[in-house]
Amino acid sequence: MQFRTRAIHIGQEADPQTGAVVPPLHLASTFVQPGAGQWGQYDYSRSGNPTRKAFETTLSSLEGGAGALAFATGMAAMHCVVASLRSGDHVVAGRDIYGGAYRLLHKVADRAGITVTLADTTDLGKLEEAFTPNTRMLWLESPGNPLMSITDIAACAEIAHRRGALVGVDSTFATPVLTRPLELGADVVMHSATKYIGGHSDAMGGALVVRDKKLLDELYFLQNATGAIMGPLESFLCSRGLKTLELRVREQCRTAQRLAEWLASHSRVARVLYPGLPGHRGHAIARRQMDGAFGAMMSFEIRGDFAAAKRLVESTRLFQLAVSLGAVESLIEQPASMSHASYDAADRARHGIADGLIRLSVGLEAPEDLQADLEQALASLCIA
């Protein structure tokens, strides 16, 4: 079956008891067992829940994995992977990564004796130089956040596996609609299901999809032991989100492409970071690695300072000033003061997160209306 058909039917079979087309929501926290010391398929919802299992089954099919695990948030999902490491282990991560991932690696994992090096994953030579004999994991994002860098996942996975390291990919921006990292050699793919998978700014969640059954079992043990599972209501909402995921993402990508091309020619814009533009450094890799579109996230720098960027993001009317991304509503933010404020200031500067950088999450509004909104906001800078 094709992607959008699996998104609707795999793991979402009609309820055999009632014939309900939509599987029921199971809010139960515990389940009656057949006998003392005899265990049914489900026993306690931290260990497994039918509604969560349905969502995991659908997502695993879409990513081509051995199985999936659903978590309370994307950071809980990433933390589970990091928790599989041991004191003395070393992590290589991309330098263009979500601020929460930076914080987890630099200010939480370090307490367990895990060290991290940020590397330019778009330069395979520099990436390989970052590895040490103790490197046990390579953590990638493509497109990167917030600079929209494109990483050759297959080439990076080959380097990491040759050195005995696990490869994890945060594919939240791309979604399985556009990129399926497990097919490119990754071991684990992570999603903040809060974003495109949920898609409506009304559910928090995260997920891991794993290529190898042995690793899946290890991560399931850690998830069950630590307990950061996705609740049944959120699982139900994320299952619903998957059913329209491809339609939403591809329409959002079309609008993003249009806005990126328009912004690139605007006199108040210094540069646009969007892999769908031919001048983007990673355009050729994105054409090969992303399935027919370039995502609905973009960043751009204005000709102005921190204050000007702050004024612009506070001037839009349809683009709502908020962190997060991937929903039907378009959002705007200033990474230096919002999504990436957890970076040390020196690290922000070193990794190219300028004060004048603005990030857009393009939603499902009419493209003409979104363009007009950005135009009036950019015009307000001239007035000021």
N, C-alpha and C positions, 0 to 999 in steps of 0.2 A: 504494500500500500504506500501511496505517496505521503509526504510529510503532513499535510493538512488533514488527510484522512486519519492517519494514526493519532494525531492530536485530538481528534474527536472521539475515536472509538477504542484505542488501546487503553486498557485499564479503566474504561468507562462503560463497561457492559451494563445492559439493563438489569435492574434488580430482579433476581429469579423468583423472589417471594411475591412481589406485587406487580411486576412488569413495568415499574417506573423507568422511564427512559433515562432519567438522571439518577445515578446511584445515591442512596440516602446518606445523610450526614450522621456519622456515628460520634456522638458526644461522650459516650461512656468512658469512664476512667479505668474500670476494671471489668473482667469477663469471667463468668462462671466456668469452672474447669470440670472435666469429666470425672475426676477422682483425685484423691490426695496423692500428690507426686506424679500425677498425669497431667500433661500440658496440652491444651488446644492450640490452634493457630495463633490466638491472641490471649494474653493473660493480663497485661497492665499496659496502659496506653503510652507510657514512656518507652516501653520495649517494642510496641507496634500497635497500630490502629488502622482499621479498614479504610478510613477516608484518607489517611496519610499514605497508606500503601497504594491506593489507587493513583494518587498524584505521582508518587515515586515511579510507578510502573509506566505511566505515560511519558514522563520526562526521560526515563532511561531509554525508552524506545526512540525518542526523538534525537537523543545524543548518540545512540548506538553503544550503550554501556552494558556491563554485566549486572548493574543494578544502581539504584539511587538512594540517597538518604536525605530527608527533608528536615530542616532546622528552623529554629525560631527566627534567625536573621542570617544574612550573608556572612557577617563577621563570626557568628557562632559556627557556621560551616567551615570557614577558613581556620578558625581556632582548632577545630577537630583535626585538621590535617597537620597543623603545627604541633599539636599535642602528640602526634605519632613520632616526633623527633625526640632525641635525648640530649642531656647535657653534654656540651662539647661539639655538637653538630653545628654545621655551618649552612646558611641559606644564601643563595644568590637570587636576588629579585630585580625585576625591572625598575628603572628609576622613574618611569612614568606610570605610577600606580596610585590607587585610591588612598586618600589620607588615612582612612581607618586601617588599611593594610599596613601602611607605614608605621602607624602607632602601635599596632599589634606586634610587629616584628622588632621595632626598636625600643619599645617601652614596656612590653609584657613578656615576650619570649626571652628577652635578655635576662630576666630574673631567673629563668631556668637554665642559664648557661648556654643559650643558643645565640650564635653570632650571625650577623647579616651583612652582606655587601650589596649595595645597589649598583647595577651595571646598565650600560646602554645596550639593550637587547637587540637593537637594530644594527649593531656592529658586532658580527660574530667573533672577530678577533678579540675585541675588548671583553666580550662576554666570556670567552674561554679563559682569558687572563684572570677573571674574577674567581674562578674555581680554585679550591684548595683540596688537599687530601681528605679534609673533614666535611666537604660539601655533600649534603644528603638530599637537598631539595632545590629545584629551580622553580621560582614562582613568576609567572608571566601574566600580562594583561595585553590584549590586542583587540580592538584599538585601546591605546593607553589612556589613562585618566590623569590630568585633563588635557594633555598635549596631542592626543589622537595619533600617537606614534603607532606604526604597524610593525609587528614582530613576525618573522618567519617562524611559525611554531614548529614545523617539521624539522627545519635546520637546527633550531635550538634544542629540540628533543633528542636529536641524534647526538649532539655534543654532551648533553646531560647524561644520557644513558651510557655513553661510552665511558663516562667517569663514575658510573654507578649511582647517579642521583635520580630521585623521583621528580617528575614534571607535573606541576599543577598549573592550571590556567584559569584565571578569572575571566569568564567569557560573558559577563553581564551585558556589556555594550553590544556585542555581536549577536547574542542569543543563538540557539541552535538553528534558527532560520537561516543565518548567514554563515556561521562558522561552527564546525563540529570538531573541537580539538582532539578528541579521542581518535578520530580518523586520521589525524596528522601526527600521532605518536605520543600524545600526552597520556599520563596515567590517571589524572583526576581533573575534572572540570568543575568549577564552582560558579554558581549563580546567586546573586542577590535576587531572590524571587519577588522581593518588594517592588522591583523595577518592571521590566517588560513582561515578565511571566504573569504577575498579578495584574499589572497594566492599568489599574484604576485608582491608585493612591489610597487604597483602603485596606491593605493587608501587608503585614510584615512577614518575611520569610527568607530562607536561604536553602541551598541544595548543593549536594555533591553527587556527581555521576562518575562512576569508577569503571575502568576498563577491565581490571583483573579481579576475579572472585576472592582471592586470598586477601588482597588489599581492602576490598569491600568489607570482608568480615572483620578485619582489624579496625577499620574506621567505625563500623557498626558497634563494636565492643566499646570504643571510646565514647561514641554518642550515647549509648545506653548507660554507661558508667557516669557520665557527666550531666546528662539530662536535658540538653538544650534543643529539645525536639520542637517541630512545628505542630501547633495545635490543630484539631480537626476542622474548626471553622476556617482557619487560614488555608488548610489543605484543600478544602472544598472550593474556596475562592481562587486558589492558584490553579486547580484543575479546570475551573471555568475559564480562567485567563488563557490557558494553553489552547483552548478550542479556537480562539480568534487571534492567536499570536502571529501567525504568518501574515494574515490580512492586515493587521495593525502595523507590524514592523515594515512591511513593504510599502505601505502608503506613507508612513512617516519618513521612510528613506527617500521617497520621491520628493516630498516637500523639503527635506533637508538639503538635497542636491540643488534644488532651485534656490534656496536661501543662500547656500554657500557660494554659488556662482554670482549671485547678486551682491553679496557682501564683499566679495573679492574685488569688485570694481568700484566700491564706495570710497569717496575721498576721505572720510573720517576713519577708515579702517586701515590699519597698518599691515595686517596679514590675517589670513584665514587658515585654520588648521582643520582640514577635512579630507579624508583619504579619497573621496570621490573627485577631487580636483586633480587634473593631470600633473600639476606642478608639485603635488605633495610627494615628499621623499619616499613614502611607502606605497605609492599608487599602484605600481606594477604587482607588488606582492599582494595587495588587497584585491586586485582583480582576480588573482589566482586563488586566493585563500577564502575570500568572501563570496557567497553564492549570489552573484548578480546585482548586488547593491552594496552600499558603503556605510550603512548605519544611519541613525537619526540623531547622533550626538556630534556636536562640533564646538570648537572654540575659536575666538578671534581676539586680536589685540587692537585696541583703539589708539589713535594718535592722542595720547593724553596720559596723565598720571593716575595714581591710586584713587584720588578724589574724583577724577573725571569718570573712571570706571564705576565707582560706587554710585555716582550720580546717574549714570546710564541705567544700571540694573534696577535703580529705584524709580525709573521713569516709564518703564513699560507698563502696559495695561492688560494685554492678553498673556504675555510671558510673565508668569507669576514668580516673584522673588522667593525662591525656596530651594533647599538642598533636595537631593534625590533626583530621579530621572525615570524615563521609560514609560510614563503613563500617558493617557489620552490628553492630559493638559500639558501645554508647553510651559517649561520652566526656564528661568534664567538665574545665574549666580556668578559671584566673583570668587574664584577658587582661593585667592590669597587670604580672604577674610571669612570664607565659609567652608567648603568641602575639604580644603587642604590647609586650613589653619592649624591642624595638628602637626604639620611639618615644622621643624625648626626653621626660622627665617632664613638662616644661611643655606640650609638645604633647599628651600624653595628657590632661592636665587641660583644656586649651583645647578639645579635640575631644570631651569628654564621656566619656572612658574612666575611670570612677571606680575607686578601689581596691576597692570592694565589689562590682564587677561580676563576674558568673559567666556563662560561656558553656557551653551544652549542645549536643552533637551527639547527636541521638536516633537510636538504632539500631533493630534488629528484635526486641529482647526484648519479652516480653509487657508491655503498658502498665501493668497492675496491679503488676507487679514493679518497674518503674522508678519508679512513683509511691511505692511503699512505701520504696524506697531513698532517694529524696529526702526523704521524710517523716522517716525516722530520722536523716538527716544534719541536717536543719533542727532537729529536736528536740535534737540534741546541742549546739546553740548555747545553748539554754536551760539545759542542765545546766552548761555551762561558765560 
